[in-house]
Amino acid sequence: MELPHPIEIDQVDICAILSNQIDNAFEASQQLSDTTKRNVSVKIWVKNDSTLFFRVENYVDADPLISNPNLQTTKADSQELHGLGLQNIADTAKKYGGALRSSYQDHYFVSTAFVCLNPF
């Protein structure tokens, strides 16, 4: 992917956003009993030379935003570090003038994070 100019975003922060999004999608996919529906799609793009988008989507049987609107972790050992991924994504995006949006579209859970390429 070509970026329009050097960006002022720490590579560690980019990795934090993507790794958390992808990890969540893979974990959700592993819960599907129909293995043919276990797929994860990752799209990264720049819009208007100013905003970097990270979109990760995965198939789900039902809309998780209905049964779990705050997307709290459902892991049995959630007392430790589990459940912090979405907050880390949101905090990192916000650090660069961006945000995290989660949605459900035709049996796909969609996580879209965006950051401003030159937030300051």
C-alpha positions, 0 to 999 in steps of 0.5 A: 500500500502506498501512502501519500506522504510520510505519516506520523503514526507510530508503527507499534500503534498501527500493529496494535490496531490491526493485531487486535482487530484480526485476533478478535475476528479469528477468535470469533471465526473459531466459534463457528461450527460450519468451518466453511464460513470461517473467513476473515477479510482485511482491507486497508486504505487511505481516503483523501490523502488524510485518513487511514482506514483498517476494516476487518470483517468476519462471518457470524451466525447472529448479530453480536451487537444485539446479544452483547451491545457493549461487546464485552468479552465472553471468554471464561478467563476474562478476569485478566487481560481479555476484553481489552482489545477493543478498548486498545483499538479505540484508544489508539485510534483516538490518539490520532484523531480517529475512532473505532466503529463496529457494525453488523452487515448481512451476517458479517461483523465489521470492525472499522478503525480509522486514524488521521495521517497527520493528526497534529 
